[in-house]
Amino acid sequence: MKKYVDVIGIDVSKLTIDAHIYNRGVHRVFSNTSKGYKALLSWVEKHLGKDLCFFCFENTGHYSTNLSVYLSENNIDYVEESPLTIKRSSGIVRGKIDQLDSAMIARYAWLYKEELTLSSPKAQDIQELGRLLSFREQLVRDRTGKMSSLKEMQTLLSSPSTDDCCIIVKKMIHYLTKQITTLEQSIKKLIRSDELLEKNYQLLNTLKGVGLILSCQLLYHTNNFKRFDSWRQFSSYCGVAPFEHSSGTSIYRKNRIHKIGDRKMKTLLTLASVSAIQCDKELKQYYEKKVAEGKPKLVALNNVRNKILSRAFAVVKRGTPYVELQKFAA
C-alpha cells in the first residue's frame, strides 16, 4: 500500500457511522447517509488536510455497501475487512460500544496497513444479484416455516377451525411459491443482461449437481470469479478445505475442516455433492472409491464438494463447458 500518515476506522451500523482518526485520537458520529458521508470527508479534511490517509471498516452487508460505493465514486482509498479478522486480531476486549469499536478498527488498520489490500465495490449487477438471492432465501425460509406449521396442523384432530387454518396456510404456501418463482425469473433476467455473467453462468450449469442457486451464489461470492485466485482459496472461504492439526511429536490429528466458513455455501455444496454422486458417474465412482479406502462417508462427501469447486473454477478459467470423459471412454 501507499505511505499513509493516518487511518480512519469506521464502525458501521444501520443508522449511524462512528469514525475514529487513529493518530489524531479524535472521534465523531455521522449519519449513515450520503449527507453523513459528505460531512465525514469534511471532518477528515479538517483534521488531516491533504495528508494521505485511508478508511477501514467492517463488511456489514447492506449497511456498508452505500459507504463503499460513495468512497469509490470519490476516488478515496478504503479497506473493507472481515469483522472476524478484526475481532481476532484485537486481543481481549471486555466492553463493546460503537466508539470503542471504531478505535479498534482504526488500530487494526494502522498496525496491518502494509499487509492490507485496498477494496473496491462489487459491480452493480453483482450487488443486485446478491439482493435477489438474499430475498429469495428469506421467502424460502418463510415457506418452510409455513409447511412445518401445516404438517403440524394436519396431525391434530380434524375440526372446522383446524380445516380453515389449513386452507389459509396452503394458500400462503402457494403464494410464496409463486413469488419465489417470480424472483428466480428476475435472477435469470439479470444474468442475461450481462454478457460475461451469462457466459460464466452457462459454463457452471454444464456441471452436474450445479443448478440455478448454486451457480448464482458462486458468481456472487466470487464476484464473477474475480475475487479468488484459485478454487482452493474459495474452498477455504466456504469452510470445506481440510487443514492439518499437529504440534511437536505428541499432538497429531487427522486433517479436518475448520468451523469458520460460509455456512450458506457449505450447505449448498453439500446438497450439490449429494445430487452429483447420484447423477454423475465419475463423481459416484470417486465417492465410492474414497469410501472403499476406509474414509468416513462425510469425508468422502467433502472430497466431492471440493471436486465440484475445482470443476467450477476450471470451466470458467478455460472458458469451455465441462465434458464428461466417460462418455468417450473405449
Secondary structure, 3 states (H helix, E strand, C coil): CCCCCEEEEEEECCCEEEEEECCCCEEEEEECCHHHHHHHHHHHHHHHCCCCEEEEEECCCHHHHHHHHHHHHCCCCEEEECHHHHHHCCCCCCCCCHHHHHHHHHHHHHHCCCCCCCCCCCCHHHHHHHHHHHHHHHHHHHHHHHHHHHHHHHCCCCCHHHHHHHHHHHHHHHHHHHHHHHHHHHHHHHHHCCHHHHHHHHHHCCCCCCCHHHHHHHHHHCCCCCCCCCHHHHHHHHCCCEEEEEECCCEEEEEEECCCCCHHHHHHHHHHHHHHHHHCHHHHHHHHHHHHCCCCHHHHHHHHHHHHHHHHHHHHHHCCCCCCHHHHCC
